[in-house]
Amino acid sequence: MTRTSAPVPASTTAGPVAGRRIRRLGAVVAVVVALVWSSACAVIPVGGPFPVGEANGGDPMSKPFQRMVAIPPQAGWSPVQVVTGLQAAMAAYADDPDILAKYLTPEARQAWKPGGPVTVLDNLVKYDVEGKIGDKEITVALSGTQVARIENDDTYVPTSVGVDRKFTLVKDQQGDYRVKSLVGGLLLTETDVTRAYRPTNLYYLNGTPGSGGANSDMLVVDRVRLRFKPTESFAKTIIERLLKGPSKALQGAVENVFPHGTRVESVRAEDDRVVINLSGPIDSGDIFARGLQAQLRWSLTSNNVANGRYIEVQLDGEPFYSSEPLTIPPNISDPWLGTSSNAAYYTSKGAVYAMATEGPGRPMAGPAGQANNLYSGFAVAVGGFSVGQGADLIAAKSSAGGIWVTRAAADGRWQQWIQGASADLTPPSWHRDGTLWTYDRRNGAVLRCNPGAGRGPERVAAPSLDGFDVTRLRIARDGVRVAVTIGKHEIRVGAITGSGAAVMLGNFQTLSTVDDEEILDLAWRDGEHLVVLSKSPAGAVVKEINVGDGTVTKLPSDTRLRTLAAQGERILAGTKQKNEILESNLDKQKWTSKIAADADTPLFPLG
């Protein structure tokens, strides 16, 4: 092995690095290393003398962030320094696209395209050099782990797959190395993404697409990753992305009140307000204005932009009028986020009980509150939904067959809504519109029963689920998202798209696959988070998954856990012995007893 030092620019420090993986130093002003070379490999930090600048630090409608400022390749740089410099230029490409081109040969410059998904690597990257320093042509092989990709619609999709990418370099007329060919798309590290992108919640309406918000009563979260722009406030970046419409996960499932052609002319901060000036074919009706107010307000304030300020909407520089100028106060109650019921329930010996603040609960009125070993897999819909029953509705699977429903009233009685063998049907799930859903495993069909339509259950198309072993189906409280489990090891999330006879379940994407765990239960905490209980060789595992970007948060676990129910900040669990209800104390990271005896399974309305 021959050892040589790579040329390094002045004002840097150097130190030997060999035979190990090390982390990219992306947030330093200058990083250079002396390389240990052989004819086979070198391992160095991804980085180089690439300064990082602060941006938008004083903008009340944005957030301070670090901006990568790449530099052109320098004379005498080694092949690995050229490749790491190229990666830094990719990280800075959106702000300064000209630098990256200087790392490429003229032919590569013409062929390379920046579009397509962004590949996100972990911060540990290995480089193997194939050839000898001084050769006219040399190859640098990058290997590492891809942890995610950022799609063209700005969605962040976690993954875990090995990456092996080769860069062929040739010497130019000055004897310096340039990249001969480059795979399309940007290649960034986790550090690059953390520095330049922010997880961002956009809000759309849960009504039928194209209705202008007339059928909407709740907001639906669409989580994306947006890149900071040094020349633009983050508030404007958010609004411009909001106008483009939902990501593919929610396409055809939610309503965007902003019509195609709407533009953001300006967003500016004044003393106590943010003024948004729009242009385009915008309606001024009251229904439209309500939806516009909801989408704008929560898309800004939920991302900590424009907090504590009025939001004033203008159209072509003039006040936007519906029945009055549209100005959104900073602290108003908003029914668009849904009104969460404080009600919680549990079952005991086949009867449903309303949970009390302390001690045992009280049995529900009517047959639902009477002990009966025929029923299991209960689901509760709070009274007042569109079925117009005026009382809570209780649904359950019956060992005699099918899914049955009763009103929680003295004169209620069990009625069969859906036929089929109990073992073939997944536990029922209520939609916020009062329809009841299940999956018929024998016939591979999603079934929906709408008592208000005066007909029996109907099939709902779900082509993405054809041929799969669907073991659970749970509809989120926003009435849009749907979670299913496939077998014992996979969770997929989709959406209810279309309306009327054209309604279907679509847009399914794999959220989680756990080969070494068995999924025992899952529940919607809200429209954005699923709480999942699984069993591993080490014991029970409880985690919360953000369905927008797959972010996983581990929650307190307990060996006794068997089932889950969740709503808002509350998470309840049933135990293996079917004799106790536990409640999660997230602050103390433990489970405490809520119902101490004769308690089977906890329930929250919907979800």
Secondary structure, DSSP 4 states (H G I P E B T S, - for coil): ----PPP--SS----EE-SS--B--TTSS----EE---SS-B---S--S--EEEESTT-TTS--EEEE---PPPTT--HHHHHHHHHHHHHTTTT-HHHHHTTB-HHHHHH----SPEEEE-SB-EEEEES-TT-SEEEEEEEEEEEEEE-TTS-EEEEEEEEEEEEEEEE-TTS-EEES---SS-EEEHHHHHHHEEEEEEEEESS-TTSTTTT--SEEEEEEEEE--TTS-HHHHHHHHHHH---TTTTTTSB--SPTT-EEEEEEE-SSEEEEEEESS----HHHHHHHHHHHHHHHHTTTSSTTSEEEEEETTEE-BSSSB-EE-SS---GGG-------EEEETTEEEEPPSSS--EEPSGGGGS--TTEEEEEEE-TTSTT--SS-EEEEEETTSSEEEEESSTT---EEEE-S-GGGBPPPEE-TTS-EEEEETTTTEEEEE-GGGTS--EEEB-GGGTTS-EEEEEE-TTSSEEEEEETTTEEEEEEEES-GGG-EEEEEEEEEE-TT-EEEEEEESSSSEEEEEEEETTEEEEEEEETTT--EEEE---TTEEEEEEETTEEEEEETTSS-EEEEETTTTEEEEEE-SS---EE-S--
